[in-house]
């Protein structure tokens, strides 16, 4: 939900993607840090952050409801919930 740049977990997932093929979906949602002082994403409005978080949540819910995956991990959903980009009700909704 936050990191759109390359980080260690993204590298790991890319490395194992060939092994799991269509059983592993990796999606980077987010525009960067929001309200994090000097680490905040530059030139990204609150509305852009909010829309991206909403879109990412929709994609996660769709994946969870598809029955195709055993586990759907929403990394850093706690941050976008804390920041008010998605509601607590949305983040805890089970489909």
Secondary structure by P-SEA (a helix, b strand, c coil): cccccccaaaaaaaaacccccccbbbbbbccccccccccccccccaaaaaaaaaaaaaaaaaaaaccccccccccaaaaaaaacccccccccccc
